[in-house]
């Protein structure tokens, strides 16, 4: 059956499926097509599709002959009480899937891995996420299903990032935040992306071309190597300088610039005042932290109070980026320095 369609890389299959479902655009009576390294999603006849989502086209689809599972847990022949303890969400990074399991279900992880491998379009390997550890923010991962290494290519906002989920920090949940900050950069501004991980902020800003220069800093040399691989051969490569250097060392000699990003949610508060000295007058600091949900409003005042001994700082925007735990969120504060 011929239908309007959206063509995307397989690595973006699960995120695209969710986006289309939320927008009410995905046709559930037709099967998703696999075309080499791409997926074609059948679309309803009406409804606008963002260019950022993929390429709109037309394809011939087969009708759905049997009900497809709407959740990965439906592929597990487990008692309902056990399924209820499984996480509803998981992260897709390129063709890698990461999931956090409750301790009582760790022994059954391989079955969960096989279910996710079958459920997520284009998935190659599934890992149990054991969290980010140490000053270089390396993630501990345990293989549950699939083959190959933890290195992958992840696509978001029209860019391609080289990622190794075991060796350098990256979160796919920040894609909208990367785009949101990049679009605020004005022509000719200089940007510091501090604790940059594999550099999604830096690459997005560099690609957009408004910043005169972006300096991306991380203490983890493997994160910087991945960023350099993402930049290799790109027309905007010269606009981004990756530096493998501890944050404390960089800020002592860095000259002030118009925009500074500090994405170090668990420890950033320790460096806030020293990082603030790298922000030029009328410049903005984008600061991220994990905050208890019921303290969100108070935290904005605390951040202002922390900085104002340095003089003239105002939180001009605050927002919840995404849930972090049942009682806390990753939050963003945009803080402006006075003239």
ZIQUI-V303063 format. One line per field, one symbol per residue. phi: phi as a letter, one per 40 degrees, with the letter a starting at -180 (. if undefined). psi: psi as a letter, one per 20 degrees, with the letter a starting at -180 (. if undefined). burial: 1 if it has 24 or more other C-alpha atoms within 12 Angstrom, else 0. Layout:
phi = ???
psi = ???
burial = ???
This chain:
phi = .cadabbbcdcbdcccdccccccgbccccbcccbbgcbbbccbccbhcbccccibcabacbccccaccccbccccbcbcdccccccccbabbbfbbbbabbcdcbdcbddccccccccccdgcbabbccbgcbgccfcccbbcbagbgcccabbbafgbbbcbbccbacabccbdccdcccdccccdgcbbbbcfcgcgcccccccccgcccabbbbacccccccccccccdgcccdccbbcbcacddccccbcccbcbbbbbbdcbddcbdcccdccccdgcbbbbbacbddcbdcccdcccdccccdchgbbccaaaccacbadbabcbbbcbbccc
psi = ppqqrppqqhijgghgggghghikippiiqqpqpndjrqoppqqhqpqpqhhhappaprpqqqphqpqpiqhhiipmqqhhhhhiqqhqrpoockpppqpqqhijhijghhgghghhhhopjphqpqpojrpqrhjlpppppphrararjqrpppqkjrppppoihiqpppiijghgghgghiipqpiqqppnqlicjkhggggggghjhqhqppppqiohhghhgghhhhpiqhjhiipoppnqqghhgihipqqrhpppnnmhhihhhjghhhhijpqpjrqpopqrppphjjgghhghggghhhihiplppoiqqqpgqqhrhjrqpqppopppr.
burial = 001111111111111110010000111101111100001111110000100011010010100000000011100100000010011011111111111110000100111111111111111111111000000111111111110001111111111111111111111101101110110110001111111111111111111111111111111111111111111000011011111110100110010111111111110110111111111100111111111000010011001101100000111001111100000011111111100
